[in-house]
């Protein structure tokens, strides 16, 4: 069996063949970047999957508490 193939539709859409989807575990809704490598090659890249997107954007959230007096002192010292 040769390399999997897919046809470009009238709307310029391409279906990722089942064998390729299974190998890379791509899922519906994932965002891919599309790049022209040459006149004959197109590269699709998956954006890295992030387990907890909020944590990656703002960092780990501390669950500890700060006494109100300490917060007031910090505000007054500004």
Residue pairs with C-beta under 8 A, 6 or more apart in sequence:
4 17
4 18
4 19
4 20
5 17
6 14
6 15
6 16
6 17
7 14
7 15
8 14
16 26
16 44
20 26
24 46
26 32
26 46
30 46
30 47
31 46
31 47
32 44
32 45
32 46
32 47
33 44
33 45
33 47
34 42
34 43
34 44
35 42
35 43
35 45
36 42
36 43
37 43
50 56
55 61
